[in-house]
Amino acid sequence: MDGNELALRVGYAGYKILQEWTTDHEMAKSRLIALQQDLADIDLETITWRPVDLLDICAGYSEWASTYDRASNPFVELAYGEVFAVGSTWLPRSDERVVLDAGVGTGQGQQTWAWGGTMVALDLNLGMLDIFRAKNPRVQIVQGDMTAMPLADHSFHLIRCGFVLSHLADVGAAFAEFARVVEKNGRIEVVDVHPHAVLTGANGIYRRATGSIGCVPVHRHLVSTYLHAASANRLHLSRVEEICWPANVATSPGLIATETKGIARPIIQAGEPALLRLTLAPQQPDHGRSAKE
Ligand SMILES: C[S@@+](CC[C@H](N)C(=O)[O-])C[C@H]1O[C@@H](n2cnc3c(N)ncnc32)[C@H](O)[C@@H]1O
């Protein structure tokens, strides 16, 4: 095992020791013994400390666009491979509806998301939209900011938004826009990296042409940040799910992706939270109640 893998294994063991310290002394002790060995084996000279360049959303995704679809991303695979599998009861087929994909990117997961209907694809980034357009020449594309969308009020039956909100400093501004453009009986489907995964190291990272790592950071929102933003904009939460890595997750603690070797990935372990998924709908006026009051 090289220095990077050992160092990340040490980090993961530390996380587990904190969890086990009070209630499982034997396990904590055996981890400490393994840790002593790992620490003795780490050769600091073999650790790749690859330089990281922090980039904002625009600069980062402009550069990342051309390779975005190439790198495997376990979060995206979990969301679009299993969670939103075609035929999922979450997105029953309907050819009637008008769908907005907010922050569509290159359109990963289109086959699963695009389950009937007419679609509008919105993104801030022209580079990402160019890749999307090449794959989906017939879909209407809008370049715009999700926090101030150039779209008419109440014009979409379904809004979906995958892996964008965690990039926003102000989640409330996006929810206000969702509430404005969603049709009165419409719904909003959101999936994003679970806050727990963000707190244990998840970030938007890719390999730059220069060899360094580009990082488009995500924000440390809590689950309640999303829920409060929804209720502040009169969006009713009809479903919330915190999806954990399945038992067969094919990674190890502190996975090191080949593309971004030298960068710690978040804890990807069976049972650890991976995705946060919300279904929201505009709150309906309670006619009965207001009549009595
Ligand atoms: C991680 S990618 C996700 C793409 C796609 N939704 C998916 O699930 O694969 C994030 C995308 O959100 C876009 N984005 C970030 N902030 C945005 C904003 N304020 N308005 C619109 N798009 C935004 C980025 O340009 C990028 O294409």
The ligand as an SDF file (V2000), in Angstrom:
LIG
                    3D

 27 29  0  0  0  0  0  0  0  0999 V2000
  -21.7910   18.8610  -10.3160 C   0  0  0  0  0  0  0  0  0  0  0  0
  -22.4520   19.5310  -11.7880 S   0  0  0  0  0  0  0  0  0  0  0  0
  -23.9990   18.6450  -11.8600 C   0  0  0  0  0  0  0  0  0  0  0  0
  -24.5400   18.5180  -13.2440 C   0  0  0  0  0  0  0  0  0  0  0  0
  -25.8040   17.6490  -13.3980 C   0  0  0  0  0  0  0  0  0  0  0  0
  -26.9340   18.2490  -12.7300 N   0  0  0  0  0  0  0  0  0  0  0  0
  -25.5780   16.2420  -12.9000 C   0  0  0  0  0  0  0  0  0  0  0  0
  -26.3400   15.7860  -12.0330 O   0  0  0  0  0  0  0  0  0  0  0  0
  -24.6480   15.5830  -13.3830 O   0  0  0  0  0  0  0  0  0  0  0  0
  -22.9730   21.1360  -11.2310 C   0  0  0  0  0  0  0  0  0  0  0  0
  -23.5290   21.9950  -12.3520 C   0  0  0  0  0  0  0  0  0  0  0  0
  -24.2220   23.0890  -11.7670 O   0  0  0  0  0  0  0  0  0  0  0  0
  -23.9560   24.2560  -12.5100 C   0  0  0  0  0  0  0  0  0  0  0  0
  -24.2120   25.4130  -11.6500 N   0  0  0  0  0  0  0  0  0  0  0  0
  -23.5510   25.7560  -10.5360 C   0  0  0  0  0  0  0  0  0  0  0  0
  -24.0900   26.8690   -9.9990 N   0  0  0  0  0  0  0  0  0  0  0  0
  -25.1320   27.2080  -10.7960 C   0  0  0  0  0  0  0  0  0  0  0  0
  -26.0890   28.2650  -10.7560 C   0  0  0  0  0  0  0  0  0  0  0  0
  -26.0680   29.1830   -9.7950 N   0  0  0  0  0  0  0  0  0  0  0  0
  -27.0090   28.3030  -11.7340 N   0  0  0  0  0  0  0  0  0  0  0  0
  -27.0380   27.3810  -12.7140 C   0  0  0  0  0  0  0  0  0  0  0  0
  -26.1520   26.3630  -12.8020 N   0  0  0  0  0  0  0  0  0  0  0  0
  -25.2120   26.2790  -11.8490 C   0  0  0  0  0  0  0  0  0  0  0  0
  -22.5150   24.1030  -12.9240 C   0  0  0  0  0  0  0  0  0  0  0  0
  -22.1880   24.9370  -14.0230 O   0  0  0  0  0  0  0  0  0  0  0  0
  -22.4580   22.6030  -13.2540 C   0  0  0  0  0  0  0  0  0  0  0  0
  -22.7780   22.3770  -14.6020 O   0  0  0  0  0  0  0  0  0  0  0  0
  1  2  1  0
  2  3  1  0
  2 10  1  0
  3  4  1  0
  4  5  1  0
  5  6  1  0
  5  7  1  0
  7  8  2  0
  7  9  1  0
 10 11  1  0
 11 12  1  0
 11 26  1  0
 12 13  1  0
 13 14  1  0
 13 24  1  0
 14 15  1  0
 14 23  1  0
 15 16  2  0
 16 17  1  0
 17 18  1  0
 17 23  2  0
 18 19  1  0
 18 20  2  0
 20 21  1  0
 21 22  2  0
 22 23  1  0
 24 25  1  0
 24 26  1  0
 26 27  1  0
M  CHG  2   2   1   9  -1
M  END
$$$$
